[in-house]
Amino acid sequence: MKKFLLLLLTVSFLVLAKKDALAQNETTSAINGLIVDAKGPLAGATVVAIHEPSGSRYATSTRADGRYNLPSMRIGGPYLITVSFIGYENQTERVEKLALGQNYTLNVSISESKNTLSEIVVSTKQNKVFNSGRTGASQNISRTAIQNLPTLNRSFTDFVKLTPQFSLQFGSPSIAGRSNLGNNFTVDGALFNNAFGLQGTIGSQTGSQPINMDAFEEISVNIAPYDIRQSGFTGAAINAVTRSGTNEFQGSLNTYYRNQDLVSDYNFAGLKAPVNNFNLKGYGFTFGGPIIKNKLFFFASGELERRSDPGTSFVASRNGSTGPNVSQAKGEDLDKLSSFLQTLGYEAGPYENYALTTRSDKLSAKLDYNIDDKNTLSLKYFYFRSFKDILPSNSGAPKANRQPSQLGLPFQSAGYGINNNMDNVNLEFRTRFNNKFSNQLTLGYNAMNDFRESKGNKPFPLVDIMNPDGSSLTAFGFEPFTAFNTLKTKVYQITNNFNIYAGKHELTIGANYEGYRTLNGFAPNYYGAYTFNSLADFMNKANPSLYQIQYAVTPDGSFPYARIQSNMYGLYVQDAFTISDSFKLTAGLRADLTDISSPDVFKNPNVEKLTFENGEKIDVSRYPKSSILWSPRLGFNWNVNKEGKTQVRGGTGLFAGRPPLVWISNQASNNGVQFGSERIVNPTNRPFDPNVDAYRNVNKATAQNNTTYNLAVTESNFKFMQVWRSNLAIDQKLPGGVTGTLEALYSKDINSVYFRNANLNTSASTPLVGADNRPRYTSSRIYGAATPTPENPNISDAIVMTNTNKGHSLALTGTLSKEFAGGFFATMGYTYTDSRSVNDGGSIAQSMWRDRQVSGSPNTDALSYSSYMVKNRFIASMVYKKEYINHLATTISMFYQLQDGFRYSYTYGSDLNNDGLSGNDLIYVPANQSEIELVSENTGDTRTKAQIWSQLDSYINQDSYLNKRRGKYAERNGLVGNVVGVMDIRIAQDLFTKISNKKHSLQLTFDVFNLGNMINKTWGVPKFANRANGLLNFKGIDAISGKPTFSFPYLNANNATPLVNSFSNSIDETARWRIQLGLRYRFNQ
């Protein structure tokens, strides 16, 4: 059956592709309409549209019913559209602009000739909101906005944030509370996703944008497009189109700059505390024009960016120094540690006052060829190289924090550098056969190469050293996920759509193919990782409290890379039915099939003989079965009363997402026949050794006799992500040219993903005694033999990827907008979002199970608030330009955002339920002292139980969330950061003149970010949770009462400072006003 379906899809695709069609992601616009005379619809009339800047010509004739279609047109304008017919006067209309994906309706009435030579030209402009092709929630971002709004990072994100349902989480845009891994990014129809699924976009790991923003003509964000051609997302489809050359040579040169002198010297308290030295410099260009006028055009752009940022704003404690940026880590101790490591030949680097560097180089080139009136060809190439220094990962760290904080400071060597590189080429061929048929074909190839570099001078084990309360004091050595970490991905793309225009019906038959080939190297703790309870333990050569290592069990000991290949096929059909002049219905059906495999098939006979939780059997060689995901969709647009003042639109349907291949790659690496692992708590035979190979595969394990390892597998009936999404909106024209919109968007997971551990011994548990009566496991692992054998191994985890249909989100939005002459605009909007999820995504199967906070079994698909949820968000933006005295122009633009802060989970700092994990157990919030057994943190903690309770009770009282949860468990992501309002503005001053009838301009830009902070130092300051993770420490079971005991550690044990506030004000650069200066020279534009 599987082979038959693959054959059917392939043959069907080739048949469609051979006809030669509209891309899966729009890169063009279109015009449609009805031509009539006094008697009714006029057949055979000629319609010609000329794109004035380039001379590009699009021609067709009306069909028997007087209707016509001009597809695959350049976006932008203006256009001159001429309607002619023998014996009739020519009618010419000017359309100022066509937006990306817009299907502009232009109905024209012509009359019989009166033997005059005059021609009437009528200018028309269709509101982008009131558009018969618009159904679900979407946002178009024009070139005016891209060129004029303040932009700090010169990235997609700086402009996608104009979407009311947007939020920025984990470095990539999230839409409507959904994971950013569910977004689909395309540029000129070519896939620009981080295909492996480590991040949402290419370059997001390096904080870089892969294309110069000056190269973009328009960006669209489609959240609920009921056009069946759009797929591959459960979040949003974000599509950008780059600029094309015209009949005039045009270009620009620009530079921008920012450093510490352009950042406020004062913190939130009004105290002088300058940020550490940093600087950002960028240089860019654009150049385009004709190769053959009206026929062949080119456009090129490039940008170089160099950044140097402070590694941390925190400094070590010296001579009793205090302050919000003073860590309790003592400089004297860290200096001694650094000197000691030098005796081992290791340079740990600084722990304060060091820089993080970022580099990015990008180049794009585009050719557009008007072959004739019916055929056009477009070829694009994108080059991208980027690098960024990054602080060490918090994953697996003591109390989930290894980065600089008030509690500790890691050495620079614990960090790493990441490289994101890409080469992308894309070919697009568009044709109009006649007035009934058209086609668009897209071919794409993308090669990505991502790899890491250690910041240390040589391979060295990672060492975590803890404070007395179990938090991280410092870290040094090879970052735990960096050794051999590399990812090479090749993506092949073919998309073909064939359009049929038949009366009131516009039929689309399409197919697409995406092929992915990946090679991934990933092995946590490959150079070994030690954890010590204190600095004294490490310096005095005491035993570590934890030792971990992963090693290869290949025959020659070489590092085993995981290779995954994926083929995705899509077939779809759609009918856009114009029922009447005021009502359009779009109905479509899509079938998507994903086939995933590996050229290296590894079986593990020893694992196949084992029985896991609930009798489950595991086969590590089995990948997800190929199954068709059906996506029916229905959308509508109703122009109420046919007056163009009230529009009701919406739809419902299914959307299938792309599978993050990293989740499948976990299975290719964690099968027990390529890697072995060791994790020993309080070892007595693993003293610290700087040699990374000192304890590598000490038992000489092979693939056949491996006894200690991890497993990651996929459930046999697993299906890739799919969401049911419904949308209803009302657009209303209001007085003064204002447009108002009310929109509701609801998403329900059909196939979502979560992870469970089949090796967790859930049957061996007893309830805790007391108010917190969650199950505590008497044995955390089914297979965890102290003296393992191949038949009775020590398996740390057997993570199974499976489905759940739990998860939903609701977004309610209201917006007001107004467009002015020249493309300038003002808009404001508010969105309320409620989003719940089981799993918010990640890159490692084990961490996606481990890091999901629970109050019961970590294997249940418990629903809670999404990490990507921003409940309340208000935005406003505007662009205004004024020219004067013939040579000067001033542009003022603004973006304002007021929204809730980040989400946090209150957890215990140790392993309460004995599932082998620390930091994943949500706390029980005691209603009174009788519901919790409190003890001292350590011998240096001299507080009585009453004193500890008094401090804990006061803390709960000041935290509105915890106070409401008394007598209940805390919720995952239940704690919300403060509401923050930030206004960014840009003032641009132009000096322009004409030389040889060509306009030349010099522009100075002055961008201010977080303007309100200039007025009041407490404005625009986000807060971060002081200690949500590890609020309480589990200290053991009381021998007499049988109840669990807990400590409430000091905020700073050195001076006995208690924890009294949930949040602290941020002290970094983002919490202050910042200025960026820019200079731009433009010619002939």
N, C-alpha and C positions, 0 to 999 in steps of 0.2 A: 504494500500500500504506500509506504513512504517513497519507494523508488518511482512508483507510478505518479505520485503527486509532484515529485521533483521534476520528472520528465514533462508532465503536463504544463507546469509553470514555465519551464525553460523553453519549450516549443512555443507556447503562447507568447512569451516575451519576444522571442526572435521574430515571430510573425509580425508583432506590432512594431518592433524596432525597424524592421525592413521597410515599413511604410514611410519611414523617416519622420514632431509632436509636442504641449505646454508642460514645463518642468514640474517635478514634484513640489519644488519650492519656487514660488514665483520670482522671476527676475525682470518681468516686463509688465506692461499694462495693456489695456484694450479699449476699443470704442465699439459700441453697438447702437442700433437704433432702427427707426422706421421712417422711410421716405414716402410722403404722400403728396397728391395734388388735390385739386378741388373735387375729384371724383372718388378718391380713396387711395389705397396703397398702390405705389408705382413700381412695377417690375422693370429691371434692366437699367435703372439709373446708375451712373458711375459716381463712386465716392472715392475721393483722393485726399489723403492726409499727408501734409508735409511738416516734418520736424524742422522748424526754422533754423536752429543753431547748426544742424549738421546736413540739412538738405535731404535727410532720409525720407524716402517716399513709400507710402503704403496705399495700395489701390485695390478696390473690389467693386462688385456691382450688386444691386439689390436682387433678391430672389423673387419668386412669383408673388409672395405675400408682402413685398415691399421692404422686407427686413434685410439688414446687412450686419456683418461682423468684420472688424479689423483687429485681429489678435496679434500678440507678440510685438507690441510697439515699445519703443524706448520710453522709459519713464522721464518725467520732466516736461519741458516745453519751452516756449509756446508752440502750438500746432495750428496750421491753417487747414481747414477741412472744406473742400469744394465739392458740391453736389451738382451734377450736370446731366442733362437728358436732351436729346434732339428735339428742338421746337420749344424748349423751356428756358427760362432765364437761369443762369448759374446762381447758386446760393453759396456764399462762402461764410464760414464761421470760424472764429478764433477761440481755441481752448487754451487757457493760460498754462495749465499744468495737468499732467496725469500722474497720479500717485502710484507707488509700487503696489501691484496686485489689483489696482482699480479697474473696473469694467465700466467705463464712462458711457452713459446713455445720452445719445444725441439724436433727437427726432427732428426732422426738417420737413417743412412744407414748401414746395416750389410751385411756381405758376407759369403759365404759358408765356412765350416770348412776345414782347411788344416792339421788337425790332430796335431796341435801344442797346447801347454798348455799356451802359452803367452796370456795376456789380455792387451788391450790398454786402458789407462785411460786418458781422455781428460778433462781439466778444461775449463769451460765456464762461462761467466758472461754476463747477458743480461742487457743493459742499462734500468734503470727504466723509463726513459722518452720514449724510443722507445719500446713500449709495445702495442701489438695489442689490449689489453683490455682497453687501455686508450683512452678516448674520450674527456670529458670536463675538465675544469680547476680543478686542484687538487694539493695538496702538501703533500708529504710523509716526515715525520721527523723521522730520524733513531735513534737508540740507541746511536750511536756515537755522534750525535748532542745533545741528551738529557744529556749524561754523561759529555760532554766536554764544551759546550757553557756556558758563564756566565749567572747566573740566580739569580736575586735579590729576587724574591718571591717564587721560587720553585713551579711554577704553570703552568697549561696548557698555560696560556697567554704568558709566557716567551719563549715558543717554537712555538706556533701557529703564533707568529709574523713573523716567517720565511716565511709565506704565503705573497706574494707580495700585494694581495688585502686586507690585514688585516688593521684594525685600532682599537685602544683601546679607547672605549667611555663608560662612566658611569660604569667602573669597569669590563666589560666583552668584549670579542673580537667581533668586528663587521666586516663583510666581504662584500666587494664591495659596501659599503655605505648603507647596509641594517641594520635594527634594530637587536640588539643582541638577542632580544626575539624570532627572527625567526630561531635561530640556534638549531640544535639537537645534543646533546652530548651523546655519548655512551662509555662505557668501557666494553670490552669483550662482546659486543653485548647487554649489559644491559643499560637501560635508566638512564642517569645521569643528566637529565635536572632538573632545578627548575620547577617542573611540574605545579605549580600554576601560574608561570609567573611573579613573583616579580622581578627576576633577571635572567640572562642568564644561570647560572650554580649553582650547589649545592655548598654552602660555599662562594659564591661571596659576600653575605651581610657581612660576617665576614672577608673578604679578605683572605680566607683560601682555600687551595687545599685539596680535600677530600681524596687523595691518595698520598703516598710518591712517588715523581717523579722517584726515583731509581727503582721502581717496574715496570716501563714501558719498553716494548720492542720496540714499535713504535707507532707513532701517524699519522693519516691521516686526511687531511682537503679536503673534496670534495665539490666543489661549484656547479658544473654542472655535476653530475654523471648521465649519461643516462641509467644506470642500474636501472631497474624498482623496484628492491628490496629496494632501498634507498628512503626513504620518511620522512615526518614529519618535513620538514624545508622549509623556504623560504629564509634563509640566507645561512648557510653552514651546512653540516653534518660532525661533528668532532668526530672521532672514535679513541679510544686508545686500545691497546692490552697489557695486563700485561705479565710479564716474567713467564716462566714455569721452573720447576726443570729439571735437566738432570741426567745423570748417575754418575756425580761427585758432591760431596758436595761443595757448594760455598756460600760465604757470604761476608758481609761488615758491618762495623760500621763507622758512620760519625757524625761529629758535625760541626756547623758553627756559626759565631758570628759577630755582628756589633753593634757599639754604637756611641755616639756623637764624640768620639775621632777619629773616622775613617771617619769623614765628614769634609769638608772644613770649616775653621773658618771665611772665608771671603765671603762677598756677591758680587753681580755683580759689585758694584762700587769699589771693592777692599778694602772696609772698614771692619775692624774686627767686626764680629757680629756672635759669635758662636751660633749654634742651641741649643735648650733646651736639657737637658739630656734625653737620651732614650737608650734602648738596645734591642737586638734581640738575642735569643739563640735557637738553634735547635739541636735535637739529633735524629739519625735514624739508622735503621738496615735493612739488607736483609739476608735471609738464605734459601737455597733450595738444593734439592738433591733427591736421589732415596729412595723410600720405598721398591720397588721391582725393580731391575735393568731391563731396557728395557720395564717395564710394568707400574709401578705406581710411580708418582713423586709428590713432594710438593714444594711450594715456598711461603714464607711469608715475609712481610715487615711491618715496622712501623715507625712512626715519631712523635715526640713531639716538639711543637714550642711555645715559650713564647716571647711576644713582649711588650714593653712599649714605646709609642711614645708621643711626645709633643702634648697637646691638641690644642695649637695655638702658632704661632711665634709672634703674636701681643701682645703688652703690653699696659697698660693704660698710659695715659698722666699724668705726674707729674712734677710740677715746671717748666712748659714750655718746657719739653723735646720734641725733634723732631727726626725724622728718618723714614725710610720706614716701620718699624714695630711698630711704635707708633700710637695707635688709638686715635681718638679725644675724646673717652670716658675717663673721668677723674677718676683717682684712688680714689681720695678723695670722690667723689660722690658715687662710687660703694661700697666703704667701709661703708659709712653711711647707704646705702640701705641694705647691708648685716646685719649690726647690727640691723636695724629695723626689718628685717624678723625674726631674732632670737627671738625677743620679741613675735612673733606670733608662736613660736615653730618650725620654719622651718629653716633648714640649707641649704642655697643656694649653698654652696661650693665655691671654688675659681673661679675667672674669668680670671686668667692668671697663667702660670707656673704650670699647672696640667697635668697629664698623661692620655693617652688613652691606655688601656690594650687589648691585643689580646691573646687568647689561642686556640690551636688546638691539638687534639689527633687523630691519624689515625692508623688503622691497617688493613691489608689485608692478606688473605690466599687463596691458590689455590691448588687444586688437579687435576692432569691429569692422566687418566687411559687408557692405550692401551689395550682394551679388547682382541682384536685380530687384524689381518691384515685389517679387514674391519670396525671395530667399535671402537670408542673412546668416552670417557666421560670426561667432565671437570666441576668441581664445584668450585665456587668462593664465598667468603664472604668479605664484606667491612664494616668497622666500622669507624664512624667519629663523633667527638664531637668538637664544636668550639664556641667561644664567642668573641665579640668585642665591645668596647666602641665606640659610634658614636656621633658626634656633632648634635645639633638639626636640624630638617628638615627646609628647606627654604620655603616649600610649605605653602601658606597662610600668609607668614610673610610680614611685611611692606617692600615695594619695593622688595619683593621676596628674602630677605636676612636676616636670623636670626643668621648666623654664624659669627665668629670673622672676623673683617675687619678693615680698617682704620676709619670706621665710628662708630663702636660699638663693645662691647664685651659681649656675653652672659655668665651667670654663668654656672658652670659645671652641675648643677641640671637640666638645660633645655635639656640636652642630654639624652641618653639612652644606654642600652646595649642590643645587639641582640645575640641570640643563634641559631645556625644552626646545627642540629644533624641528623644523618642518619644511618640506618642499611640496607644493600643490600645483597641479596643472588641470585645467578644466576647459572643455570644448563644448560649445552650444550651437546647434544648427536649427534654425527656425524657417519654416516654409508655409506658404499659403497656396494650395493647389488651385483653388478656384473659390467661388463665393460660398461653397458648401463644406469644404474640407481644409483643415490646417493641421500642422504637426510641429512638435518641438522635441528635439533629441539632445540629451546632455550626457557627456562622457567625462568622468573624473578620475584622477589618481592622486593619492595623498600619501606621502612617506613621512613618518614621525619618528624621531629618535630622542628618547628621554633617558638620562643617566645621572648618577650622583657622584659626588666627590667628597671625601672626608676632609675636615678642617685640621686634623692632626698631622704630625710629620711622618707617621708610619702606622701600620696596623697595630692596634692596641685594644685590649678588652675594654668594654664599657664598665665603668664603676659608678654606682649610685651610693651616696653616703647620706644617711638620714639624720634628721634632728631627733631629739628625745620623743617628740609627739608622732613620729613616723612620717613626717613630711620630708621633702628633699632639701638637704643642706647644700649639696653640690653634686656635680657629675662631670666626668671627663672620659676620654676614650672614644672609640668608634661608635657613632650614633647607631642604635640597635638595628635600624632597618636599611643601613647604607651599604654594607659590604655586598658587592656583586649586584647591586640594585640597578637594573637597566631594563628598558622597554623599547622594543622596535616594533612599529606597527605600519602595515601597508594596507591602504583602503582602495578598493576598486569600485567604481560607481557607474551605473548605466540607468538612465531614466528616459522613458519615452511615453508621450501622450499624443493621442490622435483625437481631434475634435471634429464633430459632425454638426453642422448647423441646419436644422430642419424645422422651419416654421418657428413656433414659439419654443422649440426645444433646442438646447445646446447639449449634445451628448459628448461625453468624454470616455474614451477607452484607453487605459494606461497600464504600464508595467514598469517595475523598477527592480534593479538588482544591486546589492551591496555585498562585496566580498572583503573579509577582514583576515589578515594574516599577522599574528603577533608572536614575538619572542620575548619572554619575560624572565628576569632573574630576581628572585626575592627570597630571602632566608633570614628571618629575624634572629638576632644574637649569633650570627655566624662566626664572629670573632670572640664569642663568650661575653657574659655579663655577670658582674658581681654586685651584690647589695650588702652594705655594711650598716650596722645599727648606729655607728657613731664614727667620727673622724679618728678618735683614739683607737677604736678597734682596727681600723685600716692601718694606721701608723705603727701600731704595736703588733701587727701581723696576727691578729686574732682571726678566727674563722668567720667567713661571711655568713649572713643570715639567709642568703639565697644565691644559688649559682645556676646559670642557664647557658645552654649552648645548643646550636643546631649544626649538623655536619652531614656531608654527603656520604652515601653508602654505595655510590657507583663503583664499578670494578676497579677503575684507576684512581678513584678519589676526586675526579674532576667535578667542578660545579655543574649540577644539572639544571639547565634552563627549561622552562615550560613553553611549549609551542601549542598555540590554539589557532584553529581556522574556523571561520564562521561564514556561512552563505545565507543571505536574507533575500527572499523573493516576495514580490508584491504584485498582485493583479487587482484591478479595480475598474468599476464602471459607474458613471454618474449621469444624471439628467437634471440640468438646470432649466426648469419649466417656468416660462413667463406666462402665468395663468391669465393675468390682465395687466393693464398699464400700472396698476398699483400693487400687485401681489406676485411675488416670485417664490417658487418652491424649489429647493435643491434636495435631491434624494440620491444616495449613493451606497454602494456596497464594496467593501475592500476585503481581500484575503491576504494575510501575511504568513509566511512560513519561514522559520529559522532553523537551519541545520548547523549544529556545532559538533566539532570533532577535534582530535589531535592526531598528528602524524605519528606520535609516539604513544602507543597504547600499552599501558602498564597494568598488569594484573597482580593482585596480591592474594595468593591462595590461602595464606595464613589468616588474613582478615576475613575471607569469605567463609571460614569455618566458625567464626565467632558469632555470638548472639548478643545484641545490644539491647537498649531500653525497649521494653514492651515487645521483646522477641524479634526486633528488627535485624535484618541481614544487610550487609553492606558489600557492594561491589565497586571498587575504586575505578574500574575501567569503564563504567557505564556513565555516559553523558546524557543530558536531557533529550528525551524523545522529540522528534520533529512533529509538531502539530500545528494545524492551521488556526490562526486567530482571525475570526470573522469580525468585521467592524462596519455594521450598518450605521448610516447617519442621515439625519433629516434636518434641514435648515429652512428658514423662511424669512422673508422681508416684506412688510406690509406698509405701504405709503397710505396712511389713513386719510380719507377724504380727497385723495389725489392732489392735495395742495402743496405737498412737500414741506409741511410744517410739523407734522407728527409722524414718526416712524416707529413701528413696533417690529422687533426682530428677535430671533433666537433659534433654538434648535436643541436636539438631543442626539446622542450617539456614542459609539465606542471608539477609543483611541488606543492603539498599541504602541508600546515604547520599545526602544532598543535595549537589549540586555547589556549591562556593563560587563565586558568580557573578563575583567579582573576577578569577578566572582567565580567564573568557570575556571580561570587560570589557577585559582586556589586549589582546585581538585587535581590539576595536572602536576602540582608541586607536592601536595600533601597526601601521598598515597602509601607511605610506609615502605616504598621500594626505591626511593631516591634520596630521601633525607631521614636521618635519625635525630633524636633530640634528647636532651637531658635537662631536668629541672629538679634541683635538690634543695629542700628547705633545711637550713641549719646543718650544712654538710661538715663533716669532720675530716674528709679526705680531699678537699678542694681548696687548699690555701691559695691566696692570690699569687698568680704567676703572670708576668707581663707578656709571656709568649702566647700568642693567640692559638697555637696548636698544642699547648701543653695538655689539654684534656679532650682533644678532638678524637672522637670515636675510640675511646680507650678500650672498649670491649671488642674491637675489630668486627663490627657488625657489617653484614652484607645484605643485599636485597633479599636473599633467601632466609637469613637467620636474624634479621633486624628485630629488636625487641622493644625499642623505645622510640616513639614517633608520634606525630599528629596526623589526623585524617580530616579531609574536607571532601564531601561528596554532595551529589544532587539527587533529590528524591526522583523516583522513576517517572512519575506523572507530572513533574514540574512544568509549569507554563510561564512564559515570559510576561512582563508587566502589561496590564491592560486596565483602563479606567473608563467608567461610564460618566460622561459629562453632559450636563444640561445647562442651558443659558436662556435668560429672558431679559430683554432690555427695551426701554422706551426712550427715544430721542425726541426732543421738543425744541423747536425754534422759539426763542423768547425775545422780548423787546430789546432793541439796541444791537441786534445782530449776534446775540449770545445764544449758544446752543447748550441745552441741559440734557443730561443723560442719567437715568437710573438703571442699574444693571445688577442682576443676580446670577451668580455662577455656583453650581453645585457639582462636586466630583465625588464619585463613589468607586473605591477600588474593587475591581473584579478579580484580578490576579495581582496581588502584591507579594512582597518577598519578606520572609523572616528566617532566622537561623536558630536551630536548636542543637544541643549536644547529646547525641545518642549514647555517649559514654557516661552521662551523668546518672548516678544510681538513685533515681527519684523514688524507688520503692523502699529504700532504706532511710527512713526519716521519722522523726518524732516532733510533735509541736513543742515550741518553746513554752516555758512556764511564765505566766505573767500576762500583762496587757498585750504585749507583742507576742502573739502565738503563731507566728509563721512557722513552717516546717524547717527543721534543722536536720541536715543529712548526717547520718552516722558514718557513711562511707561515700565520699564525693565521686568516686569513679568505679565503674564496673570492672574495668581492666586497668589496674594501677598497681601491679605486683611489685613488691619491694625487691624481689629477685626474679626479674622477668625472664620468660622464655618465649620462643616464637609462638607457642601454643597458649601461653598466658602472659601477654605482653604488658608493658607499661605505656598505655596510650593516654596522653595528657588530655586530648579532646578528640571527639569524632563529630565534627560540625556538619550538619545536614542542612542544605539550602532547600527550603520548601515554600509553599504558597499559603497565603491567607487572604480572605476577602474582607478582612477588617481594615478600616481606614477610610476617611472621608474628609472633605473640606467644603466650607461655605464661604464665599466672598460676596459681600454686598457693597456696591460702589455707587457713588453719586459724583458727577463732574459738571463743571461749567467751563465753557471755552468760547473764545472769540478770536477770529482771524481778521487781520488788517491788511491793507494793501501792501504789496511788496513781500508777502509771506510772513510778516511779523504777527505775533500771537500773544495771548494770555490765557492761562488755564489754571484751574484748581480742582482738587478732587479729594474725597475721603473714602477709605475702604475699611470695612470691618471684616475680619477673617477669623474663622474658627476651623482649625485643622488638626485632625487626630491621625496618629499613625502607630504602627507596631514597630517598624524598623525604619530608621532615617538614612540608611546607607552608610557606606564606608568602603574600604579597599581590602580588608582582611577578614576572612570568614570568622576566625576566632574572635577578633576584636568586635565584630558586629554582634556576636552573641554575648561576649564578655562585657561590653560597654553599654548594654541596654539595662538601665536601672529597673529593678523589680522589687515588689514586696512579697512575692511568693516564689514559685518555681521559675527559674530563668528560661525554662523551655516552653512556657506558655506564650501564646500570641496576645499578650495583654496590650490593650489600646490606651494611649495617653496622648498628651499634647505633642505635636510635632516640633522638632528642633527648629524648623523653618517657619514657624508660625509667628507673625507679628499681628497682634489682635487689632490694633488701631494704628492707622497711618493716614496722615493728611499731607498733601503736597500742593504747591503752587509754583508756577513758572511764568515767565514773560520775557519777550524780546522786543525792544523798541529802538528804532534808528531815526536819526534826524540829520539831514544834509543841510549845509548852509554856506554862504558866501562862495559857492561854486567850487571850493577846493577842500572843504572840511566836512567830516561826518562824525557823529558821536553815536555809539551804540551802547545801550545799557540793557543788561540781561540779568535775570535772577532765577534761582531755584531755591525753594524752601521746603523743608521736610520736618514733620513732627510725628514721632512714632515711639512705640514701646521699645524697651531695650531687649537684650538677649535673655534667653531662658536658661535656667539652671535646675539641677536636681539635688535635693538634700539627701545625702547618703552617709552611712557609717564608713569610717576610715579603715575598716578591717573586715575580715570575713565572718559575718554573723551567722549565716546559714550553712557554713561549711561546704559550699559548692566549689571551693578551691579558688574563688575570686575575691579580691579585695576592692572595695569602692563601688560595688554594684547593688548593694542592699539599701533600699530606701528606708529612711528612718521612720520609726513610730514616734509621733509627737505626743509626749506625755501630757495628760490633762492636769495632773498634779504630781506631787513628789512620790506618792504611793505607787505610781505606775512606772517608775524607773529606779533601778539600783545603781547609784552613783558611787564611784571610787576615784582615788587619786590617779593622775596620769603616770606618775613615777615617784620615786622616793624624794625627789626634790619638790614635789607638789605637796605642800603642807595644809592645804585647805580641808576643812571638815566637810562632811556630806551636806550639812545645812548650807554652808557657804557656797559649795558647788551648785546646789540646787537654786540658791538665790540668784546666782549669776546666770544659770541656764534659763530660769523662769523669766528673768528680766530680758534676756535675749529674745525669747519667744514672744514676749509681750510687745517688743518694739518692731517685730517682724509681722506685718499684717497677714501675710500668707500663712505662716506657721501658727499664728494665733487662731486663725479660722480652722486649722486642721487639728486642733487639740483633740486627743482621743482617737485620731485616725492616722493612717499612713500618709506620708508625703507622696506627692505624685511626680512621675517623671516629667521633667521640664515644667514643674508647677510654679517655680519662683521666677518672677519677671523683673528685669532691670528697670531702671527709671525711664520715664518719658523724656526724650531729648529732642529739642528743636534746633535745627541748624539751617542757617541761611547762607547761601553762596551767591556772590555777585560778580559780574564782569563789567568793566568799563573799557570800551575799545575806542580809541581815537584814530581816525583816518585822515591822512593828508593825501589828496589825489590830484592828478593833472592829466592832460592828454598830450601825448607826443606822437606825431605822425598819425593822428586820429585814433591812437590806441591808449586806453586808460591805464595809468600806472598809479599804484597806491602804496603808501607805507602806513602800516598800522601798529600801534603800540597797545598791548593788552595788559590790563591790571585786574587780576583775579584775586578776590578775597574769599576765603573759605572760613565758615563759622564766624560770620560778621558780627553776630550778637555778642560773641565773646569779647569783642573790642569795647563794647558798651558796659558789659557786666561780666566779670571773670567767672561767675558761677553759671552763666548761660552756655548752652551747647557742650556741657561736660557730661559724658557718659559715666556710669558707675559700674564697677565689676564686683562680683560676689567675693566677700572676704574668705569664706570657707564653707561653701555649700557642700563640696565634696570632702567628707571627713569632719562634719560638724561634731559628731560624737565618735569616740573610738570604742569598739567592742574589746573588753579586757578579759573575757572568759566567763565560765559558768560558775556561779557561787556554789560551793560544795554543800552548803547546808540547805539553802532555799531552792536550789536548782534553777534560779533565775539568771538571766544574762546580766552582766555588769558592764557599765559604760563610764568612760571619763569624758570630761568636757575640757579639752586642753586650753591653755592660755593662748592668746593671740601671739604674744611674745614671752616665751618662758624666761628669757634672760632678765627681764625687769618685772616679771609677774604681772604683765598687762593682760586683763581679761578681754575676751571677745564680746563687744557690746553692740556692734552695728553689723547689719547684714551686708552692707555695701560700703565700698570706699570709692572716692572720686578718682577717675583716671588722671594720670599725671603725664601721659605721653603726648606726642605731637597732635594727635587727633582731638584732644581736649582743649585746644587753644586756637586762636585765630591764626591763619596762615595766608601768606601772599605768594602768588606766582606771577612773574613778569614774562611777557612775551613780545616778540617783534616779528612782523610779517611783511614781506614785500610781495605784491601781486602785480601781474601785468596782463592786461587785456581781459579782465574779469571783474 
